[in-house]
Amino acid sequence: MSMDIFERLKTAASPQWNRYVDHDFVRQMGEGTLSEEAFRTYLVQDYLFLIQFARAWALAAYKSRRPADIRAAQAGLAAILDETELHLRLCARWGLTQADIEAAPEHQATVAYTRYVLDCGAAGDLLELHVALAPCVIGYAEIGRTLAERIGDLSNHPYREWIGEYAGEGYQGVAAAARKHLDELAARSMTEQRFAELAGIFGQASSLEADFWQMGLDGTV
């Protein structure tokens, strides 16, 4: 059975992909040893990150010429906004309001990743934008599912809500739809000559994801 475009991209950019999905932040989260400070730093920055990713999904709608592609962008935007609710709910436990979070300065790692994705979308076509989005959109589903399977019983796990959100049926469905749409876009406009360029975009986005995890571990904003 031939690999879909997402699997091919992961294989082509395996060093960057593995650094992202097997980062110490992810390992410590799974083990339950991740510090609250690191998680809180990550969560605040990820909320700011999601605002910029919502813009990227809006850009995907603008770049689309087919109703099905616009609907895919609409679904992606809705999923992003749903994710922000998880962040607000978790941050409220530390007394952080939505206003507090939105007033936080964007970390360099947040700016670097989100603006890279937006630039891919602005300068390239719809396929390039979705390739840049894929490590986040589809990658979080893979990370959540892997951690949930590894842990088993999440009931007493300190990060059960985060893991459960991305391992859950709802987000898994979002990621599966994004993966299918990516494959459809590739079938429509990708040539083998172009694959190396797309793999470079995917690898860079994966590296920027790893840097985002590291920002959380460093605990600075």
Disulfide bonds with the S-S distance in Angstrom:
none
